[in-house]
């Protein structure tokens, strides 16, 4: 199975919404996640990452299971921050198409385990972080970090310094210059004001806190924010 972005999302410049798994307890977190997945689907967001940002790996499991049972069609991805290697099996078991690793840089990986899982689950694409928020720099030249990253994933994801903070456009341009045709995804700080410029550089974007009122990841997503951003993206695709 091909794992390039076009084959996964069936569209250029995909927008991937975050599911932060916020809520009072597991039942509330899963219920809200399913509601948010439905909103993303209805507003034509191209994919969603179910992440244990505020929740647990069990919340990820239940959300994946319930979303499959309810027949949601949006392309789903998985990011288990506390045990990223477990995302491979979760994605496979519940027909998710991709996973995210916040870092595919050498100091942050158990390379033997990672490579074994890549071979065991060849249909699961990886969006791999290089120069990702809250990850310590390797100290290597960027060319080396990106070359290693390209060999380990289907698309590179990079960010600015933190959640909701705009990724500097100069950083995106430099990454793209070095990556050439290899896909680059902007992974944080995308909003209504910068999405057009950033998608002219990158092959896709992950959007999370912008879809929440005041950028508060504990709150439910705001449908109008989703709609407004997707209207601009559709204009870009033309």
N, C-alpha and C positions, 0 to 999 in steps of 0.2 A: 504494500500500500504506500502511495506517495504521501510524504509528510510536508510538502511545501505549503505556504500559507494559502495560496489560491485553492488548492485541493481541499484544505480543511474548511475554509470559510466561504468558498465559492464566490468571492468578491474581492476587488482591490481595496486597499486601505481599510482593513477591518478595524472596527472599534470593539474592544473587549471590556465589558463592565466587570467591576469587582463585586463580589458578595462577601461582606466583612463578617457575617455571622454574629451580628450584635443582637442582644435581647436579654431578657431577664433569666431565662432558663432554657434548657435544650428544646423543649416544645415550642417556646416562643421564638427561639433563634431559627429553628427549621421552618416554622410557619412563615416568618418574615422572609427568609431566604427564598422560599417558593414563590411568595408574592412578588419579590424583586425580580426573580428569573422571568416570571410572566410579564412584568412590565418591560423588561429588556426585550423580550421576544416581540411584544406588541409594538414597541417603538423601533423595531428593526435594528437593534444593537446586534452585532454579528456573533458575539460569543460572550461567555461569562466565566470568570475564575472563581471557584468556590474555595475560600481560604479560611483557615482557622485564626484569623486576625484577632477577633474577640472571642471566638468560640473554641471548640476542641476538635480533635481528629474524629471523635465520634459524631459530632455535629456535621462534619464534612461527609462522613459515611451516610448518615441519615438523610442529608439533603440530596446527595447523589441518588440514593435508593428511591426516595420519594419523587424526585424529579423524573426519573426514568419510569416509575410506575404511573405517573400522571401524564406521561406522553409529551412532555415539553420538548420542542424541536430545536431550541437554541443550542448551538455548539457549546459544550461544557468543557471546562478545564479544571485542574486541581492544583492547589498549592498548599502543602502541609508544612508550615513554617517550622514546626517543632520536630518533624521527622520527614524531610522531603523525599527520602528514598521510598517511603510507603506510598507516595502518590502514584507510582507506576501501577501497582496492583489495583488501587482504588479506581484509577482511570479505566483500566482494562475491564474490571468486574462490572462497571456501571456505564460502559460505552461512552466515556468521555474521550475526546480526541487528542488532548494535549495536557501537559503539566508545565508548571513553572518552577524553576530553581532560581532563587534569588542570586545565587552565584555559581557559575561553572568555572571559576578561577581555581587554579591548582591548590592553593592553600586551604580552600574551603570544601574540597571534595575528597571522599574516599574513592579514589579513581578505580580501584579494583571492583568495588561494589557497584559503582555507577556504570562502568562499562559492562558488567555482567547483566545489570538490569536493562540497559539499552538493547543488548542482544536478546534478552528474554522477552522484551515487549517492543518489538520493532515498529509496531503500528502506532505507538504513542509518541507524538512529537514533543520536543522539549523547547520551551522558551527559556533561554539561559541568560542570567544576569552577568554583565561585566560593567564595572564602575557603578554598582548598584548602591542605593541608599543604605547607610548603616553598615556596609561591608568595608573592612579595612583594605586599603590599597595593597597590591602585591609588591610594589616597588619596582616592577618590571616596566620596560617601555610599553606604551599602549599597543604598539604593533604586535608584541608578543602575546599580551593578554587577549587581544582580539583573534589572533591566529589560533591560539589554543581554544578559545571559545567557539570559533567556527567549526572546529573538528568535533565538538561535543554536543551540538544542538542544531535545531532547525532555524532559529532566529535569535539574534542578540537583543536583549532588553537592557536599557540603561535609564538612569534617573538623575535628578538633582540630588540635593543633600538630604531630603526627607519627604515624608508623606505629604502630599498636597502642595509641595514646593515646586515651582516651575523648573523643568529641566532646561539648562541654558542652551539656547539655539546654537551657540558656537560649539558646544560639546557635541551636539547631534551632527553638525556639519563635519566635524573632525572624524567622528566615528564613521560616518557614511563615506567620507573620502577614503578611509582605510579599508572599509568593508566592501566597497564597490558594489557588486550586484547582490551580495549576501544580505538577507533581510535584517532591518533594524526596526525595533519597536520602542517607542517612547513610553516609559513605564510609570511616570508620575507627573503631576502638576499640569496635566492637560485641562484646558478650560475653554470657554466660549471665545475668549479673546485670542488665544494662541493656537487653537487646533488647526486652523487653515495653514499657517506657516509651518507648523511642526509636521503635518502630514505631507507637505510638499517635499520634505526631506526624508521622512521615515515611511516604512511600508505598513505601519499600523500603530495603534495606540491602546494602552490600557488606561481606563478611566475609572476612578473610584471616588475619592473625596469630593470632586466637583459635583457629583450627582447627589450629594447630601447637603441639606440646608447648612449654610455657614461652614461647610467643609467638615462637619462633625460626623465622624465615621460611626458613632453610636446611634445615629438617627436613621430612619428609613429613607430610601432614595426618594427624590422629588421627581415625579414623572415629567413635569414641565422642563426641568433642567435636562433630562434625557432627550426629550423631543427637540428642544432648541439646539442642542449640540448635533444631533443626528441630522437636522435640517441643513446645517452648514456642511456636514460631511457629504450628504447627498449632492449638494451643489458642487462640491469639489470633484466628485466622481463624474459629474456632468452627463 
